[in-house]
């Protein structure tokens, strides 16, 4: 093997290593972008769940008031109060 062949082989190796690192950088960039998208979607999901919980709490309060109103109406009817 001559010095020229060795230099050419080292140059080829350097190009291959650089290409490998470039590919890894590209894949990491895509991974980071995907992670940001996933975090954004999770944030939206969390907001949606909060809205659902608030809605259910409101409905529960309305239902409680309705049931209490019915009970008071029955009591007033039995006691002859209008």
N, C-alpha and C positions, 0 to 999 in steps of 0.2 A: 504494500500500500504506500502510495506516495503522499507527500505533504499536500499536494493539490487535492487529491482524493479525500484526504482527511478533512481539509478545510471545507470541501463541498459537502461532505457528510455532516460536519458540524453545523454548517449553514442550514442544511435540510432539517436537522434536528431542532435547531433554534426556531425555524419557521413552524414546525409541527407543534412545538411547545407553546409558541405564541398563539397559534390557532386554537389550541386546547384551552388556554386561558381566556381567549376572546369568547369561545363558546360557553365557558363557565360563567363569564360576566353577563352574557346575553341571557342565559337561563336564570341567573340570580335576579336580573332585572325583571324578567317575566314573573318570577316567583313573588317578588316584592309588589309588583303591580297587582297580581292576583290576591295577595294578602290584604292590600289596601281595599280592594273591591269587596272582599269577604268581610272585613271589619265594618265597612260602610253598610253592607247588607245586614249584618248582625245588629248594628245600631238602629237601623230602620225597623227590624224585627222587635227589638226591645221597646221602641217607641210605640209600635203597634200593640204590643202586649199591655203596655201601660194604659193605652186608650181603652182597650177591652176591659181591663180591670176597673178603670174608672167608670165605664159604662155599666158594668155589672154591679158595682157598688151603688150607683145611682138607682138602678132598677130594684136592688134589694131594699133600699131606703123607701122607695115608692111602694113596694109590696108590703113592707112593714107598716107603713102609714095606712094603707088600704085595709090590711087585716085588723089593725087597731080601730079604725073607723067602723068596720063591720061589727066588732065586738062592742064598741060603745053604743052603736045603734041597737043591738040586741038588748043590752042592759037597759037603755032608755026605754025601749018598747016594753020590756017586762015591768019596769017601774012606772010606766004610764007617762013618761016625759017625752015631749015632742020638740 
